[in-house]
């Protein structure tokens, strides 16, 4: 049976032992909580902190974020991954400024209707940012509840997720959900960690089914293993004047949407690549080197990138690709968003062509 003191035990523990000095815990409001919650999706706290601080320095309010060019937002996001998060944040900020006079909705369903805000993020905004009742079910909370009730199944599967939400609803108090939710996240990040949980110190130990059965390491269940699909592409590094390389902005949707990258083709042989440059880019270029392929893993597939270095000769006509393009000085830091593999390639190019 569930422990009736579950909520009060978590709240008492949080007040005494919980985290209180994270950047987003200072001067809390809906905007600051929202930014932190979006950044923390799929990303560790230690990684997020410097990104969050830079982001808030640049966009201290919803108005600042809404008014910024998307390129500037993506540039600050470079390295965090899952770039749809940044695009959705930008859309949400603009929607709230344009349609809600910059005010946040105070109802759960209205928050969920905003781009990129799910049920748990909406609960965090309500409870942590507005001090209203809100229910959170992030990875830390899922782990605690899965162990406490020995919940079978992968937490993100439909059936298991539904059950975990029911447990979260049961335990989240009408009053004090802010402290309770913070306590649950702190417990999951510290004592109820993925490996080697510190059960002896846990305030929920007496009612935890996994602890009673000494099966903590069996919960939550792991995601069923599925072999990742393999994809490949050739990225064309067309070098001009030994200090510039052609970059193009990717379409707004899809992988690396809105970021800047190299032109891509599906070919590796010299004749086909040079023909592609002439026909698709309107550029005469000769192949110099084929670099060693590099692998980049996404959440649902693995991409093999073959960087192809070419020497720019001349422009036949205006660059024909519909996407925006720019000759970027690769010894300079981009003022726009680039994905991590592109950033690595640009750094290597800079080493190959040192500034004279």
C-alpha positions as CSV (number, residue, x, y, z in Angstrom):
1,X,0.0,0.0,0.0
2,X,1.2,3.5,-0.7
3,X,2.7,5.4,2.3
4,X,0.2,8.1,3.3
5,X,3.1,10.4,4.4
6,X,4.8,10.2,1.0
7,X,4.2,13.9,0.1
8,X,5.0,15.3,3.6
9,X,8.2,13.2,3.8
10,X,9.4,14.5,0.4
11,X,8.6,18.1,1.4
12,X,10.4,17.8,4.7
13,X,13.4,16.3,3.0
14,X,13.5,19.0,0.4
15,X,13.4,21.8,2.9
16,X,16.4,20.3,4.7
17,X,18.5,18.7,2.0
18,X,17.2,19.8,-1.4
19,X,19.0,22.0,-4.0
20,X,18.4,25.7,-3.5
21,X,21.2,27.4,-5.5
22,X,20.7,26.3,-9.1
23,X,20.6,29.4,-11.4
24,X,16.9,28.9,-12.3
25,X,15.9,28.8,-8.7
26,X,16.9,32.4,-8.2
27,X,14.3,35.1,-9.0
28,X,11.9,32.4,-10.1
29,X,9.2,33.2,-12.6
30,X,7.4,31.3,-15.3
31,X,9.9,32.4,-18.0
32,X,13.0,31.4,-16.1
33,X,11.4,28.0,-15.1
34,X,10.3,27.4,-18.7
35,X,13.7,28.0,-20.2
36,X,15.4,25.7,-17.6
37,X,12.8,22.9,-18.1
38,X,13.2,23.0,-21.9
39,X,17.0,22.9,-21.6
40,X,16.9,20.1,-19.1
41,X,15.0,17.8,-21.4
42,X,17.4,15.0,-22.4
43,X,20.3,17.0,-20.9
44,X,22.2,16.9,-17.6
45,X,22.1,19.7,-15.1
46,X,25.9,20.3,-15.2
47,X,25.8,20.7,-19.0
48,X,22.8,23.0,-18.9
49,X,24.0,25.5,-16.3
50,X,26.5,27.5,-18.5
51,X,24.0,27.4,-21.5
52,X,21.2,28.7,-19.2
53,X,23.4,31.5,-17.8
54,X,24.4,32.7,-21.3
55,X,20.9,32.4,-22.5
56,X,19.4,34.5,-19.7
57,X,22.2,37.1,-20.0
58,X,21.2,37.5,-23.7
59,X,17.4,37.0,-23.3
60,X,16.5,38.1,-19.8
61,X,12.8,38.3,-20.6
62,X,10.2,36.8,-22.9
63,X,10.2,40.1,-24.8
64,X,13.9,39.9,-25.5
65,X,13.6,36.3,-26.8
66,X,10.6,37.0,-29.0
67,X,12.4,40.0,-30.6
68,X,15.6,38.1,-31.3
69,X,16.5,36.5,-34.7
70,X,16.2,32.8,-34.7
71,X,19.8,32.5,-35.8
72,X,20.9,34.2,-32.6
73,X,18.8,31.8,-30.5
74,X,20.2,28.8,-32.3
75,X,23.8,30.1,-32.0
76,X,23.4,30.2,-28.2
77,X,21.9,26.6,-28.4
78,X,24.8,25.2,-30.4
79,X,26.1,22.0,-28.6
80,X,22.9,21.4,-26.6
81,X,21.3,19.3,-29.3
82,X,17.7,18.6,-29.9
83,X,17.4,21.9,-31.7
84,X,13.6,21.7,-32.2
85,X,13.5,22.8,-28.5
86,X,15.1,26.1,-29.4
87,X,12.9,26.7,-32.4
88,X,9.8,25.9,-30.4
89,X,10.9,28.3,-27.6
90,X,11.3,31.1,-30.1
91,X,7.8,30.4,-31.5
92,X,6.2,30.3,-28.1
93,X,7.8,33.6,-27.1
94,X,6.6,35.3,-30.2
95,X,3.1,33.8,-29.7
96,X,2.8,35.0,-26.1
97,X,4.0,38.5,-27.0
98,X,1.7,38.8,-30.1
99,X,-1.4,37.1,-28.7
100,X,-1.2,37.3,-24.9
101,X,0.5,40.6,-24.3
102,X,3.5,38.6,-22.9
103,X,1.4,37.0,-20.2
104,X,1.6,33.3,-19.5
105,X,-1.6,31.2,-19.5
106,X,-2.5,30.0,-16.0
107,X,-4.3,26.9,-17.1
108,X,-2.7,23.5,-17.8
109,X,-4.3,22.9,-21.2
110,X,-3.5,26.4,-22.5
111,X,0.1,25.9,-21.6
112,X,0.2,22.5,-23.3
113,X,-1.2,24.1,-26.5
114,X,2.0,26.2,-26.8
115,X,4.8,24.8,-29.1
116,X,7.2,22.4,-27.3
117,X,5.4,22.4,-23.9
118,X,4.2,19.0,-22.8
119,X,2.3,18.0,-19.7
120,X,5.2,17.8,-17.4
121,X,6.8,21.1,-18.5
122,X,3.4,22.8,-18.1
123,X,3.2,21.4,-14.6
124,X,6.6,22.8,-13.8
125,X,5.7,26.2,-15.1
126,X,2.5,26.2,-12.9
127,X,4.1,24.9,-9.7
128,X,7.7,26.2,-9.8
129,X,7.0,29.4,-11.8
130,X,3.5,30.5,-10.6
131,X,3.2,28.7,-7.2
132,X,0.0,27.0,-8.4
133,X,-0.7,23.3,-8.3
134,X,1.2,21.5,-11.1
135,X,2.2,17.9,-11.6
136,X,5.7,17.0,-12.9
137,X,6.8,13.6,-14.3
138,X,10.3,14.1,-15.6
139,X,13.0,11.3,-15.7
140,X,13.9,11.7,-12.0
141,X,10.3,11.5,-10.8
142,X,9.6,8.5,-13.1
143,X,12.6,6.6,-11.5
144,X,11.4,7.3,-8.0
145,X,7.8,6.2,-8.7
146,X,8.9,3.1,-10.7
147,X,11.0,1.9,-7.8
148,X,8.5,2.9,-5.1
149,X,5.8,0.8,-6.7
150,X,8.0,-1.7,-8.7
151,X,6.2,-0.5,-11.9
152,X,6.8,-2.9,-14.8
153,X,7.7,-1.7,-18.3
154,X,9.7,1.0,-19.9
155,X,8.6,4.3,-18.3
156,X,8.0,6.1,-21.7
157,X,5.8,3.3,-23.1
158,X,2.1,4.3,-23.2
159,X,0.8,1.9,-20.6
160,X,3.6,2.5,-18.1
161,X,3.6,6.2,-18.6
162,X,-0.1,6.4,-17.9
163,X,0.3,4.5,-14.6
164,X,3.2,6.7,-13.5
165,X,1.1,9.8,-14.2
166,X,-1.6,8.3,-12.0
167,X,0.9,7.8,-9.1
168,X,2.2,11.4,-9.6
169,X,-1.3,12.8,-9.4
170,X,-2.0,10.8,-6.3
171,X,1.0,12.1,-4.4
172,X,1.2,15.7,-5.6
173,X,-0.4,17.8,-2.9
174,X,-2.9,20.6,-3.6
175,X,-0.9,22.9,-1.4
176,X,2.9,22.8,-1.5
177,X,3.3,21.3,-5.0
178,X,6.2,23.7,-5.7
179,X,8.3,22.3,-2.8
180,X,7.1,18.7,-3.4
181,X,8.0,18.8,-7.1
182,X,11.4,20.3,-6.4
183,X,11.9,17.6,-3.7
184,X,11.1,14.8,-6.1
185,X,13.5,16.1,-8.8
186,X,16.2,16.6,-6.2
187,X,15.7,13.1,-4.7
188,X,16.0,11.6,-8.2
189,X,19.1,13.5,-9.0
190,X,20.8,12.6,-5.7
191,X,19.7,9.7,-3.5
192,X,17.5,7.8,-6.0
193,X,20.1,7.9,-8.8
194,X,20.2,5.5,-11.7
195,X,23.2,3.6,-10.3
196,X,24.0,3.0,-6.6
197,X,21.0,4.7,-5.1
198,X,21.5,5.8,-1.5
199,X,18.4,4.1,0.0
200,X,19.6,4.3,3.6
201,X,19.3,8.1,3.5
202,X,16.0,8.2,1.4
203,X,12.9,9.6,3.2
204,X,10.7,7.2,1.1
205,X,12.6,4.0,2.1
206,X,10.0,2.7,4.5
207,X,7.3,2.4,1.8
208,X,9.5,1.6,-1.2
209,X,8.7,-1.8,-2.7
210,X,11.9,-2.0,-4.6
211,X,13.9,-1.4,-1.5
212,X,11.9,-4.0,0.4
213,X,12.7,-6.6,-2.3
214,X,16.3,-5.3,-2.8
215,X,15.5,-4.9,-6.5
216,X,16.3,-1.2,-7.0
217,X,18.6,-1.9,-9.9
218,X,15.8,-3.6,-11.8
219,X,13.6,-0.4,-11.9
220,X,12.8,1.4,-13.9
221,X,12.9,-1.0,-16.8
222,X,15.2,-0.1,-19.7
223,X,14.1,0.9,-23.1
224,X,13.7,-2.1,-25.4
225,X,16.8,-2.3,-27.6
226,X,16.2,-1.6,-31.2
227,X,19.0,-1.4,-33.7
228,X,19.5,2.1,-34.9
229,X,19.1,2.7,-38.6
230,X,22.3,3.8,-40.4
231,X,22.4,6.8,-42.8
232,X,25.2,8.5,-44.6
233,X,25.9,11.7,-46.4
234,X,28.8,13.6,-48.0
235,X,29.4,17.1,-46.8
236,X,31.1,19.4,-49.3
237,X,33.7,21.8,-47.8
238,X,34.2,24.2,-50.7
239,X,37.2,26.4,-49.6
240,X,37.7,29.8,-51.1
241,X,40.8,32.0,-50.6
242,X,42.1,29.4,-48.0
243,X,40.0,31.1,-45.3
244,X,36.4,30.8,-46.3
245,X,34.0,27.9,-46.7
246,X,30.5,27.8,-48.1
247,X,27.7,27.2,-45.6
248,X,24.0,26.9,-46.2
249,X,21.0,27.2,-43.9
250,X,19.1,24.0,-43.5
251,X,15.3,24.0,-43.9
252,X,13.4,25.0,-40.8
253,X,12.0,21.5,-40.2
254,X,13.8,18.2,-39.8
255,X,17.3,17.4,-38.4
256,X,19.3,20.5,-37.5
257,X,16.4,22.6,-38.7
258,X,17.4,26.2,-39.2
259,X,21.1,25.6,-38.5
260,X,23.9,26.2,-40.9
261,X,25.8,23.4,-42.5
262,X,27.8,22.3,-45.6
263,X,26.1,21.5,-48.9
264,X,25.4,17.8,-49.0
265,X,25.3,15.1,-51.7
266,X,25.0,11.3,-51.8
267,X,28.1,10.7,-53.8
268,X,31.8,10.1,-53.1
269,X,33.5,9.9,-56.5
270,X,35.3,13.0,-57.8
271,X,33.5,13.4,-61.1
272,X,30.0,13.2,-59.7
273,X,30.9,15.6,-56.8
274,X,32.4,18.2,-59.1
275,X,29.3,17.9,-61.4
276,X,27.0,18.4,-58.5
277,X,28.8,21.6,-57.5
278,X,28.5,22.9,-61.0
279,X,24.8,21.9,-61.6
280,X,23.4,22.4,-58.1
281,X,25.5,25.1,-56.7
282,X,26.7,27.0,-59.8
283,X,30.3,26.6,-58.6
284,X,33.4,25.2,-60.3
285,X,35.5,23.4,-57.7
286,X,38.1,20.7,-57.8
287,X,38.3,17.9,-55.2
288,X,41.3,18.1,-52.9
289,X,40.8,15.5,-50.1
290,X,38.3,13.1,-48.8
291,X,38.5,13.1,-45.0
292,X,38.0,10.1,-42.8
293,X,34.3,9.6,-42.1
294,X,32.9,10.6,-38.8
295,X,29.9,9.2,-37.0
296,X,27.2,11.2,-35.2
297,X,24.4,9.5,-33.2
298,X,20.9,11.0,-33.1
299,X,18.2,9.6,-30.8
300,X,16.7,7.5,-33.6
301,X,19.5,6.8,-36.1
302,X,23.3,7.0,-36.7
303,X,24.7,9.3,-39.4
304,X,28.0,8.7,-41.1
305,X,29.4,11.9,-42.4
306,X,32.1,11.9,-45.2
307,X,33.7,15.4,-45.3
308,X,34.9,16.2,-48.8
309,X,37.4,19.1,-49.2
310,X,37.2,21.0,-52.5
311,X,39.1,24.0,-53.9
312,X,36.8,26.8,-55.1
313,X,37.6,28.0,-58.7
314,X,34.8,30.3,-59.8
315,X,31.1,31.0,-59.6
316,X,29.3,30.1,-62.8
317,X,26.1,31.9,-61.7
318,X,24.4,32.9,-58.5
319,X,24.3,29.9,-56.1
320,X,21.3,28.0,-57.1
321,X,20.2,26.3,-53.9
322,X,17.0,27.9,-52.5
323,X,18.5,27.9,-49.0
324,X,20.3,30.9,-47.7
325,X,24.1,30.6,-48.1
326,X,27.2,32.4,-46.9
327,X,31.0,32.3,-47.3
328,X,32.0,31.8,-43.7
329,X,35.5,32.6,-42.5
330,X,36.3,29.4,-40.6
331,X,38.8,31.0,-38.3
332,X,36.0,33.1,-36.9
333,X,33.3,32.0,-34.4
334,X,30.0,31.6,-36.2
335,X,27.3,34.2,-35.2
336,X,24.6,31.6,-36.2
337,X,23.7,28.1,-35.1
338,X,25.8,25.1,-36.2
339,X,25.5,21.5,-35.1
340,X,28.3,19.9,-33.1
341,X,29.7,17.9,-36.0
342,X,29.8,21.0,-38.2
343,X,31.6,22.9,-35.4
344,X,34.2,20.1,-35.2
345,X,34.8,20.2,-39.0
346,X,35.1,24.0,-39.0
347,X,37.7,23.7,-36.2
348,X,39.7,21.1,-38.2
349,X,39.5,23.3,-41.3
350,X,40.9,26.1,-39.3
351,X,43.8,23.9,-38.3
352,X,44.4,23.0,-42.0
353,X,44.4,26.6,-43.1
354,X,46.1,28.6,-40.3
355,X,45.8,32.4,-40.3
356,X,48.8,33.9,-42.0
